[in-house]
Amino acid sequence: MTLKDLLPGQRGVIESLGKQSTLRKRIIDMGLTIGTEIKVIKRAPLGDPIEIKVRGYQLSLRQHEAHEIHVQVLSD
């Protein structure tokens, strides 16, 4: 499952990131690394962008960025 598929309120742990690219490097620079827990806060009305909480701060990602982040869903 990718971060793009998570619904508001759901949490997950990053399992893998997309292929080597400048987008992947940018995602890592934002603190989204393998093993990091994330939570989807909300989505814009049309689904883009997605607001998440990671490492104690909130971050907005576009759907194409979220699609590159594979997660394991955590149950409450």
C-alpha positions in Angstrom: 0.0 0.0 0.0 1.2 3.5 -0.6 0.8 6.7 1.4 -1.6 7.9 -1.3 -4.0 5.1 -0.2 -4.2 5.9 3.5 -7.3 7.7 4.7 -7.4 10.6 7.2 -6.7 9.3 10.7 -4.8 6.2 9.5 -1.2 5.6 10.6 1.6 3.7 8.9 5.3 3.0 8.9 7.3 3.7 5.8 8.5 0.4 4.3 10.2 1.6 1.1 10.6 4.6 -1.1 10.3 4.9 -4.9 13.1 4.4 -7.4 16.3 6.5 -7.2 15.4 10.0 -8.4 15.5 13.6 -7.3 12.0 13.1 -5.9 13.2 10.3 -3.7 16.1 12.5 -2.4 13.6 15.3 -1.7 11.3 12.9 0.2 14.3 11.7 2.3 15.4 15.3 2.9 11.9 16.0 4.4 12.4 13.4 7.0 10.5 10.6 5.4 12.8 7.6 5.8 12.3 3.9 6.1 10.9 2.9 9.5 9.4 6.4 10.2 5.8 6.4 11.5 3.4 8.8 9.7 -0.3 9.7 10.2 -2.6 11.2 7.6 -4.2 14.3 9.0 -6.4 15.4 6.1 -6.8 15.6 2.3 -7.8 18.5 0.2 -11.3 18.2 -1.4 -10.0 16.7 -4.6 -7.4 14.6 -2.8 -4.3 16.8 -3.5 -2.4 17.7 -1.4 -2.3 15.2 1.5 -1.4 16.6 4.9 0.6 14.2 7.1 2.2 14.3 10.5 5.8 13.0 10.6 8.4 13.4 13.3 6.3 15.9 15.2 5.6 18.3 12.4 3.0 18.5 9.6 3.9 18.2 6.0 1.8 18.5 2.8 2.6 16.1 -0.1 1.2 15.9 -3.6 -0.4 12.6 -4.7 2.4 11.8 -7.1 4.9 12.1 -4.1 2.7 10.1 -1.8 2.5 7.3 -4.4 6.2 6.8 -4.2 6.1 6.0 -0.4 5.1 2.4 0.5 3.7 1.9 4.0 2.6 -0.8 6.4 -0.7 0.2 8.0 -0.7 0.4 11.8 -3.9 -0.6 13.6 -5.1 1.4 16.6 
